[in-house]
Every structure is written in structure tokens, then in C-alpha cells.
Amino acid sequence: MAGFLVLGSLLVLGISAAAQAPRTVLFLGDSITAGLGIEPSQAFPSLIQKKIDANGWNFKVINAGQSGDTSAGGLSRIDWLLRNKADVLVLELGANDGLRGLPVEVTRKNLQAIIDRTREKYPKVKLVIAGMMVPTNMGRDYGREFQAMFPALAKKNKAALIPFILEGVGGRRELNLPDGIHPTAKGHQIVAANVWQVLEPVLQSLL
């Protein structure tokens, strides 16, 4: 009888483990994350999900990209997004701030506030910050200050850093849509590789 009880307990534990809810990877971003101009399945967050699934890992990607979003827009959305648990936050915001020439300090404060609210709700959350650059016509000093903001935020918050999410894509006409800003489907494959290089060890640390 005792043997049956032990076997029953093991079966219950096995079923519970199999049914365990996946951990969540929240991508909070702008049109790059949203995949403007291409199919949702071609956007880099969907490609990241495919890489996760290929490894057999129990993570679910949430694409919270919104075209045109600024750091202030992301801050206004974060509380609503955090109603569902986030185990990993990939923060890809700031590009539209830069294109509009908004003060870098304002962008920094907004991004820091997003990080603070996320950690307040989920103290164990892992953070990944996606770096971005602005066109040279924004001015050399502004460009330097803007680019330096991302590694500074990563260092302060002990977050993983993607130095430049559009590395190998930005400025390459054949990898961008006619607007010269948003990656094509092929461009998103390179973006996904850039993200995966940094995100993979973060996810491994949660296994």
C-alpha cells in the first residue's frame, strides 16, 4: 500500500513539473521590437522564441513593442504590463527620444524608472538593456551622451547589455526597409543574433 502511495506522489509531482508555467521574457520596446513593416513571426522577439523552443527551455516571450514609443511611453505602460510576472525584462527604448532630440537626462530618468518599477514588483527579475545610437545629424556631443547612457544604466543596475542592438544592420540599405530605419525580415535575423548572444546566458542562469 505504501508503495502505491509513493508511486502516486511521484506521479503527481511529475505532472506538476510538466505543467509548470513557463517563465516570461518581456520585450518592452518600440517599432524595432514590434517589427514594423514585417510579419509578427519575422520580428526578432518571435525569432528569440524559436531559439528558446529549439533548446527545449520553458520560457514564453511577450512582445510589448509599440511603434513610435518613447521612454515616457514605455514608462506609462509598464505598470499595466507588470500585472503579469516578468522573469526577464529586455528594455529596448530610447531611439525615438534620440530622433526627437529629447534631453538625454530625461530619457535616462524614464528608463531608470521603468527598471525601478519592475524590480519593485519582481525583485528577482533579470534585466537586459539594448543599446542604441542616433544619426550623426543629431550632433556629435548629443550622440556620444546618448550612446553612453545605455552602458551606464546597465552598470548601475547590474544588467546585461546589448551594446548596439542594430549592430550589422544599421546603415545597411539591403537590410532595412525603404525608410532606412527599420530592419527587413533578414535584418531581424541579425538583430535576433545580437540579442541572443547576450540573452542566452541570462536565460541559462534561470534554468
N, C-alpha and C positions, 0 to 999 in steps of 0.2 A: 504493500500500500504506500509506504514511504517513498518507494522508488517511483511510483506513478506521480506522487505529489512533486517530487524533484523534477521529473521529466516535464510535468505540466508547467512548473515555474520557469523552466528553461525555455519552453516554447513561448510562453508569454513574453519573456524578456526578449527573445528573438524577434517576435512580431513587433514589439515596441521599438526595438532598434531599427527594424526595417522601415517602420512607419515614421521615424523621426523626421520632424520638419527640417527642410533644408535651411542652411544659414543664408543670409541675404547679403548680396553685394549691391549697394545702392550707388548708381551713377547719377550724380547731380551736375547737370551741365547745360550748355547752350545748344546751338544748332549743330555743332560738331558731334556732340553726344547724341542728339536727336536724329542725326543722319539726314539732314536737309537735302532734298533732291534725289534721294535714292530710296530703295525699298527698305523698310524697317529691318528685314532679315539681313541686309547688307551692311548695316551700321555696325561700328566696332563693338558696342556692347553685346549685340547678338553674336558676333564672332567670338567674343570672350566666352559667352555661354557655351558655344560649341567646343571650345578648348577645354573648358571645365568638364563638360559631359564626356569628352574623349578620355579624360583621366579618371572618370568614374567618381568624381567628387560630388558631394552633396551640397551644392551651392546654387542659389537662384539669383539671377541677375535682374535687377529692376532698372529700367531705363527711364530716368526722370529728366531727360534732356528736353529743353524747351527753346525753340528758335527765338533769337533776339534777346534772350535772358541776360541780365546783368548780375553782378554780385548782389545788388539790392533785391533784384527779383528772386534770386535763389534764397536769400535770407527770408523773404516774405513767404516762401513756400515750404521752408524746412520743417516747421512745426507740424504741418499737415502731413508731410512725408514721413515724419518720425512716429506717426501713430502706429506704424508697423516697424518691428525691430530691424535695426541695421547692424549687421556684424562687421561690415566693411563699408566705408564711405569713400568713393572716388570723386574728388571735387575738381570739376573741370569748368571753372567760371573765371571771368575777368577779361576775356578777349573783347567783349562788346564794350566794357568800360574803357579799355585802351583805345579802341577805334573811335570812341566818342571823346577821347581826351580828358576823361574824368580824373580828378586828383588821385594819384596812386594811394595816398594815405586813406582816402575814403574806401577804395576797393579793398585795401588790406584790412580795415576795420570790419567791413562786411564779411569777408571771408573768415576772419577770426571769430566773428560772432556765430557764423554757421558751425564752425568747429566746436565752439564752446557749448552751443545748444545741443549739438549731437552728443558730445561727451557727458553733458549733464544728464541727458536721458539714458544713454547707454555708455557707462564709464569704460567698458572693455572694448569699445569699438576700435577697429584698426583703420587708420587714415592713410589715404594715398592722395597726394596733391599733384595735379597736372600743370606743368609749367607752360607758359605761352609767351610769344613775342609779338610786338606790334610793328607795323610797317615803318620804314625809315623816315617817311614823311611826317611822322609824329614828333620828330626831333630826337637828336642823339641822347640828350640828357634824360628826356622822358622815357625813351626806350630802355636805357640802362636801369633806371629806377624801377620801371615796370617789370623787367625781366628778373631783377634781383629780389623782387617781392616774394616770389614763389619758393626759392630755396630758403629764404629767411623764415617764412611761415612753416616750412617743413622742419627746419631745425628747431624752432621754438616749440613746436607741437610734437616732436619726435615722430613725424610722419614719413612715410616713404615718398620719394619724389620722382616723378617722370620729368626729366629736365625740360624737354620740349616735346609736347605730345604730337606735333606735326613734323617731327624730325624725318627727313627723307621725303616729305610730301609738300610742305610749304614752299611756294615759289616754283614748283614744277608743273608746268601747264598741262602736261598729259595726265597728271594725277588729280587734277582739280576740275570742277565744273566750269562752265564759261565765265562765271563771276570771278574766277581766280582765287576764291577764298575757301570754298567748301570742297572737301575731297570727293572724288568719284568712288564707286564701289571698290575699284582696285586700290585707290588711295586709302580707303578704310581698312583694307587688309594690312597695310603697312602701319597704320595707326594702331590697329589691334596688336600687332607685334611689339610696338613700342610700349603699349600699356602692359601687355602680358609679361614682358621682361621684368617689370617691377612688381606687378600684381601677383605673379605666380608664387614667389617665396612668401608673400603675405598670406595667401590662402593656405600654403603648406604649413604655416605656423599655427593654423587653426585646426588642422587635421588631428 
